[in-house]
Amino acid sequence: MPEPRPELVDDIRQRLEANDLEGVRVWVRGMHPADIADLLEELEEPERLAVMALLDDATAGEVLDETADDVSTEVIENLDDERAADILEEMRADDAAEILTEIPEDQAQELIQLMEREPAAEVRELLDYPEDSAGRLMSREFVAVEQDLTAQQAIERLRELHPSAEMVYYVYVVDAAGRLTGVLSLRDLITSRPERPVADIMLREVQSVEAATDQEEAANAIAKYDLLAVPVVDEGRLVGILTVDDAIDVITDEATEDIQKMGGIGAGDEVIETPAWRALRKRLPWMLLILGLYLLVPAGIAPFQVVIAQVALLAVFMPVISAIGGNVGSQALAVTIRALAASERPSLWLFLRVAKKELLLGLVQGVALGGALALIGWLWTRNGFLAAAIGVGLGVNVLVACLLGGIIPVVLRRMGRDPAMLTGPVMTLVMDFFGFVIFLSIAARLLHLLA
């Protein structure tokens, strides 16, 4: 989505400073909600609130749905409670629930109490599901018909439900207890004989997800089966749908979170517009932790001071050993995390399959890279001891890096942890420690044998 033109942002700012609210109203009245959302992200907090005051509740709800999470949360937090509740009423229940999740709980409960009964009940029901679950993200606006209807009766029911339904490409079929029993395409329904029972037309094999399913797994189901929406069930009852646009948002957010974790930022909720002080609160504690952990590296090197003193050139090759091991480990890590993100279960079979593959890759790459570095070391120094030490050290380090990079993510996922936490600074730290200790241990052993 293109960013708003700088001249537009400047013009809006100048009009706000001059209190020309009617001029601002004329500007935003002709803009798409997504473009207004982009504009809000370029403005400062008081300016955002001034623009929001010019929008009707329905448009304001559409705008917040398109705005970055931290901006929409900030707007709701700083609006008058009555106005904030009115805007939340106009939003889809799942979008309102997402914003209410991010604000302080006492304020969220107060806003829900100010909302009208029906939208408030829908929001409360979504908030009862676990965070980051399909139930929390699902839409309640779907089309469902009873299986004992005829095709003609089902079409009549569609005419009644269509205005409030979000996704009418699929017509879900339920029994008297509301349990999901099948799905219809509009084409099959419209082209069937009017008297034909819905139960004879519907497809009984329906891909669905449980409400408690992790939202990333639910989004992957939509991608895997090429669906526009997937039904969400709770103990067999149809309670909502997860649509493809929500799935795209989930996949994008999860990818952003993984990328930021790779950089040691943590959860993926920092954007360019995030204030520096808030970003600092997330980044600095993590880097202080990394600083403390990195003290393990000199602690691992300390016992080999005599070896380094005897053959000072070992220190020259230590960064090479560390860098190659880190890169090889990151390659194995990326492939395994990708497999886990694509719904590969962290089973014993996956563990053994990854271990076998990375062991083979580690052996081949270790021999090739270790041999190449040994040859370079010998040509450079004409020192056979040094060449053997760096060659064997790099080869073993590469083998260990492949195994750790492939296996640890599977173990972490099995433990219920996010494998992305191992990437970036943490993976570098692990491979630096093991790389130096392995290299210097081999060098010390070879030096002892030569002596």
C-alpha positions as CSV (number, residue, x, y, z in Angstrom):
1,M,0.0,0.0,0.0
2,P,1.6,3.4,-1.0
3,E,2.4,5.9,1.7
4,P,0.5,9.2,1.7
5,R,2.2,11.9,-0.3
6,P,4.4,14.2,2.0
7,E,2.6,17.3,0.7
8,L,-0.8,15.8,1.8
9,V,0.6,15.1,5.3
10,D,2.1,18.6,5.5
11,D,-1.2,20.2,4.3
12,I,-3.2,18.2,6.9
13,R,-0.8,19.3,9.6
14,Q,-1.0,23.0,8.6
15,R,-4.8,22.9,8.5
16,L,-4.9,21.3,11.9
17,E,-2.5,23.9,13.3
18,A,-4.7,26.6,11.8
19,N,-7.8,24.9,13.3
20,D,-9.2,24.6,9.8
21,L,-11.1,21.4,10.7
22,E,-13.6,21.8,7.8
23,G,-10.7,21.8,5.3
24,V,-9.4,18.6,6.9
25,R,-12.9,17.1,6.8
26,V,-13.1,17.7,3.1
27,W,-9.7,16.0,2.5
28,V,-10.5,12.9,4.5
29,R,-14.1,12.6,3.3
30,G,-12.8,11.7,-0.2
31,M,-10.2,9.2,1.0
32,H,-10.4,5.4,1.3
33,P,-10.3,4.2,4.9
34,A,-7.0,2.4,4.2
35,D,-5.5,5.7,3.0
36,I,-6.8,7.5,6.1
37,A,-5.1,4.7,8.1
38,D,-1.8,5.4,6.4
39,L,-2.3,9.1,7.1
40,L,-2.8,8.5,10.8
41,E,0.5,6.5,11.0
42,E,2.3,9.6,9.7
43,L,0.7,12.0,12.2
44,E,1.5,12.6,15.9
45,E,-0.9,11.5,18.6
46,P,-2.8,14.8,19.0
47,E,-3.1,15.1,15.3
48,R,-4.5,11.6,15.0
49,L,-7.1,12.3,17.6
50,A,-8.1,15.5,15.8
51,V,-8.6,13.6,12.5
52,M,-10.6,10.8,14.3
53,A,-12.9,13.4,15.7
54,L,-13.9,14.3,12.2
55,L,-14.9,10.8,11.2
56,D,-18.2,9.1,11.8
57,D,-18.2,6.0,14.0
58,A,-18.5,3.5,11.1
59,T,-15.7,5.1,9.0
60,A,-13.5,5.4,12.2
61,G,-14.0,1.7,12.8
62,E,-12.9,0.8,9.2
63,V,-9.9,3.1,9.6
64,L,-8.7,1.5,12.8
65,D,-9.1,-1.9,11.2
66,E,-6.5,-0.9,8.5
67,T,-4.2,0.9,10.9
68,A,-1.0,-0.6,12.5
69,D,-1.8,-2.4,15.8
70,D,0.1,0.0,18.0
71,V,-1.5,3.0,16.4
72,S,-5.1,1.8,16.6
73,T,-4.5,0.7,20.2
74,E,-3.0,4.2,21.1
75,V,-6.0,5.9,19.5
76,I,-8.6,3.8,21.4
77,E,-6.7,4.3,24.7
78,N,-6.7,8.1,24.3
79,L,-10.2,8.7,22.9
80,D,-13.1,9.5,25.2
81,D,-14.5,6.2,26.5
82,E,-18.0,6.8,25.1
83,R,-16.6,7.6,21.7
84,A,-14.2,4.6,21.8
85,A,-17.1,2.3,22.7
86,D,-19.2,3.7,19.9
87,I,-16.4,3.0,17.4
88,L,-15.8,-0.5,18.7
89,E,-19.5,-1.3,18.2
90,E,-19.2,-0.5,14.5
91,M,-16.2,-2.8,14.0
92,R,-16.3,-6.5,13.4
93,A,-16.2,-8.3,16.7
94,D,-12.9,-10.0,16.0
95,D,-11.2,-6.7,15.1
96,A,-12.7,-5.0,18.3
97,A,-11.5,-8.0,20.4
98,E,-8.0,-7.7,18.9
99,I,-7.7,-4.0,20.0
100,L,-9.2,-4.7,23.4
101,T,-6.6,-7.4,24.0
102,E,-3.8,-4.8,23.6
103,I,-5.1,-2.1,26.0
104,P,-5.1,-2.3,29.9
105,E,-7.6,-4.9,31.1
106,D,-9.5,-2.5,33.4
107,Q,-10.0,0.0,30.5
108,A,-11.0,-2.9,28.1
109,Q,-13.7,-4.1,30.6
110,E,-15.0,-0.5,31.0
111,L,-15.3,-0.1,27.2
112,I,-17.1,-3.4,26.9
113,Q,-19.6,-2.3,29.5
114,L,-20.3,0.9,27.5
115,M,-21.0,-1.0,24.3
116,E,-24.5,-2.1,23.3
117,R,-25.5,-5.6,24.6
118,E,-25.2,-7.6,21.4
119,P,-21.8,-6.4,20.1
120,A,-20.5,-6.5,23.7
121,A,-21.6,-10.2,24.1
122,E,-19.9,-11.1,20.8
123,V,-16.7,-9.5,21.9
124,R,-16.8,-11.2,25.3
125,E,-17.3,-14.5,23.7
126,L,-14.2,-14.1,21.5
127,L,-12.1,-12.9,24.4
128,D,-13.0,-16.1,26.3
129,Y,-10.9,-18.0,23.8
130,P,-7.1,-18.3,24.3
131,E,-5.0,-15.5,22.9
132,D,-3.5,-16.2,19.5
133,S,-6.1,-18.9,18.9
134,A,-8.5,-19.4,15.9
135,G,-11.4,-18.7,18.2
136,R,-10.0,-15.3,19.2
137,L,-9.5,-14.3,15.6
138,M,-12.6,-15.8,14.0
139,S,-15.5,-13.9,12.5
140,R,-19.1,-14.6,13.7
141,E,-20.5,-13.3,10.4
142,F,-21.0,-16.5,8.3
143,V,-23.8,-18.3,6.5
144,A,-25.1,-21.6,7.8
145,V,-28.3,-23.5,6.9
146,E,-29.9,-26.6,8.4
147,Q,-29.4,-29.8,6.6
148,D,-33.1,-30.7,6.5
149,L,-33.9,-27.7,4.2
150,T,-34.4,-27.9,0.5
151,A,-32.3,-26.0,-2.0
152,Q,-35.1,-23.5,-2.5
153,Q,-35.5,-23.0,1.3
154,A,-31.7,-22.6,1.6
155,I,-31.7,-19.9,-1.0
156,E,-34.5,-18.1,0.8
157,R,-32.4,-18.3,4.0
158,L,-29.4,-16.8,2.2
159,R,-31.5,-13.8,1.2
160,E,-32.2,-13.2,4.9
161,L,-28.6,-13.7,6.1
162,H,-26.6,-12.1,3.2
163,P,-26.5,-8.5,4.5
164,S,-24.7,-9.4,7.7
165,A,-22.5,-12.2,6.4
166,E,-18.9,-11.6,5.7
167,M,-18.2,-14.6,3.4
168,V,-20.9,-15.9,1.2
169,Y,-18.8,-18.1,-1.1
170,Y,-19.3,-21.0,1.2
171,V,-22.6,-22.1,2.8
172,Y,-22.1,-24.2,5.8
173,V,-24.6,-26.9,6.8
174,V,-25.4,-27.7,10.4
175,D,-27.7,-30.1,12.2
176,A,-30.3,-29.2,14.7
177,A,-27.7,-28.9,17.5
178,G,-25.5,-26.5,15.4
179,R,-22.9,-29.1,14.7
180,L,-21.0,-28.7,11.4
181,T,-22.1,-31.5,9.0
182,G,-21.2,-30.2,5.5
183,V,-20.5,-27.4,3.1
184,L,-22.1,-26.1,0.0
185,S,-20.8,-24.0,-2.9
186,L,-23.2,-21.3,-4.2
187,R,-23.0,-22.8,-7.7
188,D,-24.1,-26.2,-6.6
189,L,-26.9,-24.7,-4.5
190,I,-28.3,-22.4,-7.2
191,T,-28.1,-25.1,-10.0
192,S,-29.8,-27.8,-8.0
193,R,-33.5,-28.6,-8.3
194,P,-35.5,-26.5,-5.9
195,E,-37.0,-29.5,-4.1
196,R,-33.6,-31.3,-3.7
197,P,-32.6,-31.7,0.0
198,V,-29.5,-29.8,1.1
199,A,-28.2,-33.0,2.7
200,D,-28.0,-34.5,-0.8
201,I,-26.1,-31.6,-2.3
202,M,-23.5,-30.8,0.4
203,L,-20.0,-32.1,0.7
204,R,-19.6,-34.0,3.9
205,E,-15.8,-33.9,4.0
206,V,-15.2,-30.4,5.5
207,Q,-11.8,-29.0,6.5
208,S,-12.3,-27.3,9.8
209,V,-10.2,-26.2,12.8
210,E,-10.9,-26.2,16.5
211,A,-11.5,-22.9,18.2
212,A,-8.5,-23.5,20.5
213,T,-6.2,-24.2,17.6
214,D,-3.2,-21.8,17.3
215,Q,-4.0,-19.1,14.8
216,E,-0.8,-19.8,12.8
217,E,-1.8,-23.5,12.3
218,A,-5.3,-22.4,11.3
219,A,-3.9,-19.9,8.8
220,N,-1.7,-22.6,7.4
221,A,-4.8,-24.8,6.8
222,I,-6.3,-22.1,4.6
223,A,-3.1,-21.9,2.6
224,K,-2.7,-25.7,2.4
225,Y,-6.2,-26.4,1.1
226,D,-6.5,-23.2,-1.0
227,L,-9.6,-22.0,0.9
228,L,-11.2,-18.6,1.1
229,A,-12.3,-19.4,4.6
230,V,-12.1,-22.3,7.1
231,P,-14.9,-23.0,9.6
232,V,-14.1,-22.9,13.3
233,V,-15.8,-25.4,15.5
234,D,-16.0,-25.8,19.3
235,E,-16.8,-29.4,20.3
236,G,-18.3,-29.9,16.8
237,R,-20.5,-26.8,16.9
238,L,-19.9,-24.2,14.2
239,V,-19.0,-21.0,16.0
240,G,-17.3,-18.9,13.3
241,I,-15.0,-18.7,10.3
242,L,-11.4,-17.7,9.7
243,T,-11.2,-15.8,6.4
244,V,-8.3,-15.6,4.0
245,D,-7.6,-11.9,4.7
246,D,-7.3,-12.8,8.4
247,A,-5.0,-15.7,7.5
248,I,-2.7,-13.3,5.5
249,D,-2.5,-11.0,8.5
250,V,-1.6,-13.9,10.8
251,I,1.1,-15.2,8.4
252,T,2.5,-11.7,7.9
253,D,2.5,-11.0,11.7
254,E,4.1,-14.3,12.5
255,A,6.8,-13.8,9.8
256,T,7.4,-10.3,11.2
257,E,7.7,-11.6,14.7
258,D,10.2,-14.3,13.6
259,I,12.3,-11.7,11.8
260,Q,12.4,-9.4,14.8
261,K,13.3,-12.3,17.1
262,M,16.1,-13.1,14.7
263,G,17.4,-9.6,15.4
264,G,16.9,-10.0,19.2
265,I,13.9,-7.6,19.4
266,G,11.4,-10.1,20.7
267,A,7.7,-10.1,19.8
268,G,7.0,-8.6,16.4
269,D,5.0,-5.5,17.5
270,E,7.7,-2.8,16.8
271,V,7.3,-0.7,13.6
272,I,8.9,2.5,12.3
273,E,6.2,4.5,14.1
274,T,6.9,2.9,17.5
275,P,8.3,5.6,19.8
276,A,12.1,5.3,20.5
277,W,11.5,5.0,24.3
278,R,9.1,2.1,23.8
279,A,11.5,0.3,21.3
280,L,14.3,0.9,23.8
281,R,12.4,-0.9,26.5
282,K,12.2,-4.0,24.3
283,R,15.7,-3.9,22.9
284,L,18.0,-2.9,25.8
285,P,17.0,-5.7,28.3
286,W,17.5,-8.3,25.6
287,M,21.0,-7.0,24.6
288,L,22.0,-6.8,28.3
289,L,21.0,-10.5,28.6
290,I,23.1,-11.3,25.4
291,L,26.0,-9.3,26.9
292,G,25.9,-11.5,30.0
293,L,25.6,-14.7,28.0
294,Y,28.5,-13.7,25.8
295,L,30.8,-13.7,28.8
296,L,30.6,-17.5,28.5
297,V,32.7,-17.2,25.3
298,P,35.9,-15.8,27.0
299,A,35.2,-18.2,29.9
300,G,35.4,-21.1,27.3
301,I,38.6,-19.7,25.8
302,A,40.4,-19.0,29.1
303,P,41.6,-22.6,29.7
304,F,43.4,-22.5,26.3
305,Q,45.6,-19.4,27.0
306,V,48.8,-21.6,27.0
307,V,47.9,-23.1,23.6
308,I,47.2,-19.7,22.0
309,A,50.4,-18.3,23.5
310,Q,52.5,-21.2,22.0
311,V,50.9,-20.8,18.6
312,A,49.6,-17.2,18.3
313,L,48.4,-17.8,14.7
314,L,45.6,-19.8,16.2
315,A,43.9,-16.6,17.2
316,V,44.0,-15.3,13.6
317,F,41.8,-18.2,12.4
318,M,39.4,-18.2,15.4
319,P,37.0,-15.6,13.8
320,V,36.9,-17.7,10.6
321,I,36.0,-20.9,12.5
322,S,33.3,-19.0,14.4
323,A,31.8,-17.3,11.3
324,I,31.6,-20.4,9.2
325,G,30.1,-22.5,12.0
326,G,27.5,-19.7,12.6
327,N,26.5,-19.5,9.0
328,V,26.2,-23.3,8.6
329,G,24.1,-23.5,11.8
330,S,21.9,-20.7,10.6
331,Q,21.2,-22.5,7.3
332,A,20.1,-25.7,9.1
333,L,18.1,-23.6,11.5
334,A,16.2,-21.7,8.8
335,V,15.3,-24.9,6.9
336,T,14.0,-26.6,10.1
337,I,12.1,-23.6,11.4
338,R,10.4,-23.3,7.9
339,A,9.4,-27.0,8.1
340,L,7.9,-26.5,11.6
341,A,6.1,-23.3,10.4
342,A,4.6,-25.3,7.6
343,S,2.8,-27.6,10.2
344,E,5.5,-30.3,10.4
345,R,4.8,-31.9,13.8
346,P,7.8,-32.0,16.2
347,S,7.7,-35.9,16.3
348,L,10.4,-38.4,16.9
349,W,10.2,-39.2,13.1
350,L,10.9,-35.6,12.3
351,F,13.8,-35.5,14.8
352,L,15.4,-38.6,13.3
353,R,14.9,-37.3,9.7
354,V,16.4,-34.0,10.5
355,A,19.3,-35.5,12.4
356,K,20.1,-37.9,9.5
357,K,20.0,-35.2,6.9
358,E,22.1,-32.7,8.9
359,L,24.6,-35.4,9.9
360,L,25.2,-36.1,6.2
361,L,25.4,-32.5,5.2
362,G,27.7,-31.8,8.2
363,L,30.1,-34.5,7.2
364,V,30.3,-33.5,3.6
365,Q,30.5,-29.8,4.3
366,G,32.9,-30.3,7.1
367,V,35.4,-32.3,4.9
368,A,35.1,-29.8,2.1
369,L,35.4,-26.6,4.1
370,G,37.9,-28.0,6.6
371,G,40.1,-29.3,3.8
372,A,39.9,-25.9,2.0
373,L,40.9,-24.0,5.1
374,A,43.7,-26.5,6.0
375,L,45.1,-26.0,2.5
376,I,44.9,-22.2,2.8
377,G,46.5,-22.3,6.2
378,W,49.4,-24.4,5.0
379,L,50.0,-22.3,1.9
380,W,50.0,-19.2,4.0
381,T,52.1,-20.3,7.0
382,R,53.8,-23.5,5.8
383,N,53.0,-24.8,9.3
384,G,51.6,-28.4,9.1
385,F,50.4,-28.4,12.7
386,L,48.5,-25.2,12.2
387,A,46.9,-26.4,8.9
388,A,45.8,-29.7,10.6
389,A,44.4,-27.9,13.6
390,I,42.3,-25.4,11.7
391,G,41.2,-27.9,9.1
392,V,40.0,-30.5,11.7
393,G,38.7,-27.8,14.0
394,L,36.5,-26.3,11.2
395,G,35.3,-29.7,10.0
396,V,34.2,-30.8,13.4
397,N,32.6,-27.4,14.1
398,V,30.6,-27.5,10.9
399,L,29.3,-31.0,11.8
400,V,28.3,-29.8,15.2
401,A,26.7,-26.6,13.8
402,C,24.6,-28.6,11.3
403,L,23.3,-31.0,14.0
404,L,22.5,-28.2,16.5
405,G,20.9,-26.0,13.9
406,G,18.7,-28.8,12.7
407,I,17.8,-30.6,16.0
408,I,17.4,-27.8,18.6
409,P,14.4,-26.2,16.9
410,V,12.5,-29.5,16.9
411,V,13.3,-30.0,20.6
412,L,12.2,-26.4,21.4
413,R,8.9,-26.8,19.5
414,R,8.4,-30.1,21.3
415,M,8.9,-28.3,24.6
416,G,6.3,-25.7,23.5
417,R,8.9,-23.0,22.9
418,D,9.2,-20.8,19.8
419,P,12.3,-22.0,17.7
420,A,12.8,-18.4,16.4
421,M,14.2,-17.5,19.8
422,L,17.3,-19.4,18.9
423,T,18.1,-17.3,15.8
424,G,20.2,-14.2,15.5
425,P,22.3,-13.3,18.5
426,V,21.5,-16.6,20.4
427,M,22.6,-18.8,17.5
428,T,25.8,-16.7,17.0
429,L,26.5,-17.1,20.8
430,V,26.0,-20.9,20.7
431,M,28.2,-21.4,17.7
432,D,30.9,-19.0,19.0
433,F,31.1,-20.9,22.2
434,F,31.2,-24.4,20.7
435,G,33.3,-23.3,17.7
436,F,36.1,-21.9,19.9
437,V,36.1,-24.7,22.4
438,I,36.1,-27.4,19.7
439,F,38.8,-25.7,17.7
440,L,41.1,-25.0,20.6
441,S,40.5,-28.4,22.1
442,I,41.7,-30.0,18.9
443,A,44.6,-27.6,18.6
444,A,45.7,-28.5,22.2
445,R,45.4,-32.2,21.5
446,L,47.5,-31.9,18.3
447,L,50.1,-29.7,20.0
448,H,50.4,-32.3,22.8
449,L,50.9,-35.1,20.3
450,L,53.5,-33.1,18.3
451,A,55.3,-32.4,21.6
